[in-house]
Amino acid sequence: DPDETFDDKLKRIGHIISRRATTTGEVHRRDPAEVERFRAAALARKGQELWERVIPPRFRSADTEQLEPMIAQAIGAWVGQWADSNLVIVGPVGVGKTWAACAAVRGLISSGVSVEFWPLVALFAALRPNGDETVHDRIASVDVLILDDLGAERPTDWSNERLYSILNRRWLDQRPTVATTNLQSKELAETLGERAYSRLVGGACIIRLTGDDRRRQ
């Protein structure tokens, strides 16, 4: 059925493999652990497909094991309670903020969490009146949203209202946002506007990266 969702297929296939008919027609139930292994494997495949679809090729190999131990530990703490707070990664240009953001959500995708990755400039381009009208609702309702390079575009009343609308909707629905920026607190508040800034950083896990621009090395 072309209208059948992935979860519907998963339930149907799980039901099929949960029973096995012998040559005499006798039916035996599959081991529940085997069914759960099948489900976990199917979710992992779905997660990998989503990862490759939404994450740019340069960051698809991102993993917390490649980060400095203290940074990996901080990200791990956020992952442990990801549904309750945003994650904001701050630092100068080229220190690996986007890599760390992608690494933070990688494990979540394999558990069935939906993710969208949007550089801020591309986001505003998509939200303009001649863009895709469904983008706003999709971004606002996805389980985890990665907003890359906040502050990269000169703010306007229109852009601040659009960003506030998304962040406020996600805040109301308790959906976490992962954001990267090279702006310090005061600059970020001035760029985003106080309302959007409050909903982004309020109660958030904030990680600060330091170092030189790796792209220039």
N, C-alpha and C positions, 0 to 999 in steps of 0.2 A: 504494500500500500504506500504510494508516494506521500500521503499525508501523515503517515505514521512517524511519530517522534522517536528520537534515539531512546528515551526512557521506555517508551512503549515497546520498542523492539527488544530492549534489554529484558523487560518483564516477560515478553512472549518467549524469547529464547531460553530464559531461565526456567520458565515453566516446562518447556519441552525437555530440557536436559535434566530436570529434576525427577523425571520418571524414565525408566528403561523397561521395555517389554522383552521378555525372554521368548524363546521359540515356542514355549507352551502357552504364551499369552499372559503369563503371570507378570505383574507390574511391581517393580521395586523402587522405592524412593532413593534418590541420590543422597549421598552424604551432604548434610548442610554445609560443611566446611568446603566441599568441592564447589557447591553453588556460589558460595561467598568468594572463593578464589576466582571463579569465572567473572563474577561481577567486578571484583577489584581489577582484574586484567582488562575488562572492557572499559572501565572508567579511566584506566591509565592510557589506553589507546585513544580514547576520546580527548583526554587531556593533552596528549602529545600533538594530536591534530589541531587542537585549539591553539596551543603554544606556537606551532609553526605558522598558523594563520595570522595571529595578532602581534607576535613579537618580531621586530626587525631582525634580519639575518645576523647582523653584527652582535646581537645580544642573546641569541638563542642558546649559546653555551654557558650563559651566566649561571653560577651556582654559588651558594654560600661558602662552600669548601674552598673557593678561590679567594675569599676575602680575608682580611686580617682578623685574627681570632676575636678581638674585642668587638669589631663591627659585626662579625657573624653571630656573636653571642647576643648583641643588642637586637639584631634582626630576628634571631630565633625567639627572643622574648616577645617580640611583637607578633610573630606568627602564632605563638601559643595563645594569644588572645586577640587575633586579628579582627574579629567581628565587632570589637568594642572600641576601636580607635583608628585614627588615620596614622600614616607613616610619612614623615617629611624628612627628606635627605638633603642636607645643605652643604655647600662647599664651592670652592672656586672652579673655574672652567677646567675640565679634563681630568678630574680626580677620580672618576668612576662612579658618579652618582646614578646614572641610568643603569649601569651594570648592576649596582647594588639593588636598585629598585626591582629590576627584572628577577634577580636572584631571590629576592624576598617573596615573590609570588609564585615562583616555579613549583614549589611543593604543594601549594594550594590548588593549582590547576589539576594535578593528578588526582585530587579528591573530589573532583566534579564542580569546582568553583568556576564561574564564568569571569572572564577578564577582558578588558579593553585597554589598549595602549594608544595614547594620543599625545604627540608633541603639541604644545600649546598653539603654535602658529597654525598647524594643520587643523586643529580643533576649531579655531575661529573661522578658518576658511570654509570648513564644512557646515558651520552654523549660520553662515550668511544667508540672506533671503533666497538666493538662487541655488543654495546647496540642498543636500538631502534632508527633507523635513523630519525624517525618522531618527536622525542622529541624536538629537537632544534627548529624547525619551530613552533611547538605547543606552546612551552614556550615563544618564541619571539613574537607570535601574540595574545596570550590570553589577554583579556581586562585588568585584574589585576593579577600580579604575586607576590606571597609571597615568598621571598628568606629568609630562616631561618638560622641563625647562620653563617653569613658571617665571614670568617676568621677562621673557624673551621678546615679547611684542609690546610696543608702546601702548599704554592703556588708554581707552576711550570710555565714555559713558556706556556705549553699547557693549563693548567687550566685558566691562566689569559687571554689567547687569546679566549678561549671558553666563558668565562664570559663577556669579552669585546664585543664579537660578539652579545651576547644576549642583553646586556644593550644598546649598540649602536643602534641596530635595534629598540628596544622599544623607545629609545629617539627620533629617527628619525620619528617613527610612532605616537609619543605622547601618548604612552601607559604607565600608571603609574606602578611603582614597589614598593612594600612594603618590606622593608628589616629589619632584626634584626641583631645586632652584639654586642659583648662585647668589641670591640676594639675602642680606641679613634681615633680621626681624623688622626693623623700622622701615627699611626699603620695601620689603615685601608687603607690609601693611599699607604703605602709601600706594604701591602699584596695584594691589588687588582691591583695595577699599576695605574699610574696617569690618564690614559685615561678612564679606567672603573670607577675610583673613581669620576672623574669630571662629568661623565654622571649620576652617582648615586645620588650625593649630590647637584649638581648644581640646585639651585632653589627649593630644597626639603624642606619639613616640617620635622624638626628633633626634636624628643622628647627624653629626657634623663630621664631614670628611676633610682632610687636609692633605697638602702635598703639592707637587708640581704638575703641570699639564702633561699627562702621559702621551698625548697625541704628538707632542713636540719632541719627545725623547727619541 
